[in-house]
């Protein structure tokens, strides 16, 4: 591709200016091939720590490491040209203090080339966000259902069902916004709470299981594509790749066992002297 036809990669300004404009389209990506397919359609591609469960078969995101995020972040960067790429900071890489958060975020950005990081931002994390933003790292917050906190919550539970949870979600969002987050993921909350959060912050909100009152939407791509047997209520499956892949593998197995694959079309031929 020539320099003239090279696409411009979206910047943090494009994203933060989307408040109450056209909805931000966001999906997760974990590898170069899928990222290249999603890139033309998305404003943001998130290298989510959901990769621990989706790609590595872990029971939750708690076991995800910096090395895993960096490896997948590099792959997604290689596959994309125009989407704004955000890499999740894994559990244990930012909670201790601002220095720990900055050093790990800087390592993620330097080694992957991504444009921003995301942290699951309890109110305490405002300090970390402010520290990182002041030092050149764009930070996306994540409030409501925070998958890295499932061990204190007792599982993946929607938030905002009690007054205490409701006001905590708003406090988390306002704290992240005031600390300088350029966008906030709002996960697993009812429409009224998603609306109140969206109205309480200056930056765009990106919903997952949080109604269409948010400024954008994100889904785990494998859920959207129907690659998992369990699909959360808030996902609309736009494909059934589990069936497509299962059928393709079954056909392959049948043909290998029947010795009909590889056939003539998939077999190299000896070149005859007259051909050359
Ligand atoms: O890890 C992830 O994929 C996420 C999205 C679900 C928002 O945080």
Boltz pocket constraint, residues with backbone or C-beta under 6 A from the ligand:
constraints:
  - pocket:
      binder: B
      contacts: [[A, 28], [A, 46], [A, 47], [A, 48], [A, 49], [A, 50], [A, 51], [A, 88], [A, 142], [A, 185], [A, 208], [A, 218], [A, 219], [A, 220]]
      max_distance: 6.0
